[in-house]
C-alpha cells in the first residue's frame, strides 16, 4: 500500500499563465483539486511536493490540508513536468472517498531475469502502464510483474499478472505486457554474408 502523506496547500485566488510563472518563481506550484462539490485552485510548496513525488511516485494518496483546514483524502491525478528542466509545472488531484473504488493507470515494473533471456533471448516490454481498479486504501505505487518464468517466444498478458490484494486489472486483459524474442542470429549471419559479398565485389579488378 502506498504510504499516505500530508500535503500542505494554500488557496489560490488568481489564475492565468503569468500568475503561474510568478508563483513558480516564488517556489510555489499551482495545482487544482477536483471534487464532486466543485474544484479548488491551490498552490503547493514546490520543494516539498517534488520530494514527495520522488519518494512515492505519481500515484499516491495523501491528506490534503488547505490553509490549515481539516484534511481531505486526495489522489494525485496528473503531474505536468517541464520537458527541459524536469521541474513540476502543475499538479491535479481528485478528492476520493475511502469507501469508493477508483480507476487509475499505474506503471508496470518488470522484475527478474527471464528463462528466455538466460537462454539468449531478448526481453521486450510492450506495455508500460496498466489500468487498475481498487479502493483508495489498497492503492499501490506500481505493478511489479515477475517475468522469470517467461521462455523464448512466450508472451505475458495482462490476465497473467498476479495483482496485489484488493487490486484488479480492468480493460483489455489480452494486451501483451512483455515477451521474449529469439536472438537475432539469422539476421547477424545475413549481415556478415552481405559484408563478405561487398568485400569480394570491391576486390574484383576494374573492367
C-alpha positions in Angstrom: 0.0 0.0 0.0 1.3 3.4 -0.9 2.2 5.5 2.2 -0.2 8.3 2.8 1.4 11.8 3.2 0.2 15.2 4.4 0.2 17.7 1.6 0.0 21.3 2.7 -1.5 23.8 0.4 -2.9 27.3 0.2 -6.0 28.6 -1.7 -5.2 30.3 -5.0 -7.4 33.2 -6.0 -5.7 34.4 -9.1 -5.2 32.3 -12.3 -3.6 32.6 -15.7 -0.2 31.9 -17.2 1.5 35.0 -16.0 0.4 34.3 -12.4 1.5 30.7 -12.6 5.0 31.8 -13.7 5.1 34.3 -10.8 4.2 31.5 -8.4 6.9 29.2 -9.7 9.5 31.9 -9.3 8.4 32.2 -5.7 8.8 28.5 -5.1 5.2 27.6 -5.4 3.5 25.0 -7.7 0.0 25.8 -9.0 -2.5 22.9 -8.6 -6.2 22.0 -8.7 -8.3 19.7 -6.5 -11.2 18.2 -8.5 -14.2 17.1 -6.3 -17.9 16.2 -6.6 -18.7 19.6 -4.9 -16.6 21.6 -7.2 -12.9 22.4 -8.0 -10.4 24.3 -5.9 -7.3 26.1 -7.1 -4.4 25.8 -4.7 -0.6 26.3 -4.5 1.9 23.8 -3.1 5.4 24.3 -1.8 7.5 23.2 -4.9 10.4 21.7 -2.9 8.2 19.7 -0.5 5.9 18.3 -3.3 8.9 17.5 -5.5 10.4 15.4 -2.7 7.1 13.6 -2.3 6.9 12.7 -6.0 10.5 11.5 -6.0 9.8 9.3 -3.0 6.3 8.0 -3.7 5.8 8.4 -7.5 2.9 10.0 -9.3 0.1 7.8 -7.8 -0.1 8.2 -4.1 -2.9 9.1 -1.8 -2.4 11.9 0.7 -4.1 14.0 3.3 -4.6 17.4 1.7 -4.6 20.3 4.2 -5.6 23.6 2.7 -5.0 26.7 4.8 -4.9 24.6 8.0 -8.4 23.2 7.5 -9.4 19.6 8.2 -7.6 17.2 5.9 -9.3 15.6 2.9 -8.2 12.4 1.1 -6.8 13.1 -2.4 -5.2 11.1 -5.2 -2.5 12.6 -7.4 -4.3 12.5 -10.8 -1.8 14.2 -13.1 1.6 16.0 -12.9 3.0 18.2 -15.7 6.7 18.4 -15.9 9.0 20.9 -17.7 10.4 18.9 -20.6 13.8 20.5 -20.2 14.4 21.0 -16.5 12.1 18.3 -15.2 10.6 20.7 -12.7 6.9 20.2 -11.8 4.8 22.8 -13.5 1.3 21.9 -12.4 -0.5 19.1 -10.5 -4.0 17.8 -10.5 -5.6 16.0 -7.6 -9.0 14.3 -7.2 -10.9 14.1 -3.9 -11.5 10.5 -3.0 -13.7 8.5 -0.6 -12.0 5.6 1.2 -15.2 3.5 0.6 -15.5 4.1 -3.1 -13.4 2.3 -5.8 -11.4 4.3 -8.3 -9.6 3.6 -11.6 -6.1 4.8 -12.3 -3.2 3.9 -14.6 -0.2 2.5 -12.8 3.4 2.0 -14.2 4.5 -1.6 -14.8 7.8 -2.7 -13.4 9.3 -6.0 -14.8 11.1 -8.0 -12.1 13.7 -10.7 -12.5 15.6 -12.2 -15.4 13.5 -14.4 -17.6 14.4 -18.0 -18.6 14.3 -16.8 -22.2 16.9 -14.1 -21.5 19.2 -16.7 -19.8 18.9 -18.8 -23.0 19.9 -15.8 -25.1 16.6 -14.2 -25.9 15.7 -10.5 -25.7 13.1 -9.2 -23.3 10.7 -6.7 -24.8 8.3 -4.7 -22.6 5.3 -3.9 -24.7 3.1 -2.2 -22.1 4.4 0.4 -19.7 1.1 1.1 -17.8 -1.9 -0.8 -16.7 -5.4 0.3 -15.8 -6.5 -0.9 -12.4 -9.4 -0.6 -10.0 -9.2 -0.6 -6.2 -10.3 1.1 -3.0 -8.0 4.0 -2.1 -6.7 2.1 0.9 -5.4 -0.6 -1.4 -3.6 1.8 -3.8 0.0 0.8 -4.7 2.7 2.8 -6.4 3.3 0.4 -9.3 2.5 -3.1 -10.5 5.5 -5.4 -10.2 5.5 -8.3 -12.7 7.7 -11.4 -12.2 8.9 -12.4 -15.7 11.4 -15.1 -14.5 9.3 -18.0 -16.0 9.0 -16.4 -19.4 10.6 -18.5 -22.2 11.8 -17.5 -25.7 8.7 -16.9 -27.9 6.3 -16.6 -25.0 4.1 -13.6 -24.2 2.9 -12.4 -20.8 -0.6 -10.8 -20.9 -2.4 -8.6 -18.5 -4.6 -11.5 -17.5 -1.4 -13.4 -16.4 -0.3 -10.8 -13.8 -0.7 -11.7 -10.2 -2.3 -8.5 -8.9 -1.8 -7.1 -5.3 -4.5 -7.8 -2.8 -7.6 -5.7 -3.4 -6.4 -4.6 -6.8 -7.8 -5.8 -10.1 -6.9 -5.1 -13.7 -9.6 -3.6 -15.9 -9.9 -3.0 -19.7 -8.4 -5.4 -22.3 -6.9 -8.3 -20.4 -5.5 -9.8 -23.6 -3.0 -7.0 -24.0 0.6 -8.2 -24.2 2.8 -6.8 -21.3 6.1 -8.4 -22.2 7.6 -11.0 -24.5 10.9 -12.7 -25.1 12.1 -12.6 -28.7 14.5 -15.1 -30.1 18.1 -13.9 -30.6 18.7 -12.4 -34.0 21.3 -15.0 -35.1 19.9 -15.3 -38.6 19.9 -11.6 -39.1 23.5 -11.4 -37.9 24.6 -14.1 -40.3 22.9 -12.3 -43.2 24.7 -9.1 -42.3 28.1 -11.0 -42.3 27.3 -12.6 -45.6 26.4 -9.2 -47.2 29.6 -7.7 -45.8 31.7 -10.6 -47.4 29.9 -10.2 -50.7 30.6 -6.4 -50.7 34.3 -7.0 -49.9 34.6 -9.6 -52.7 32.9 -7.2 -55.2 35.4 -4.5 -54.2 38.4 -6.7 -54.8 37.3 -7.5 -58.4 39.6 -5.9 -61.0 38.1 -3.0 -62.9 37.0 -3.9 -66.5 
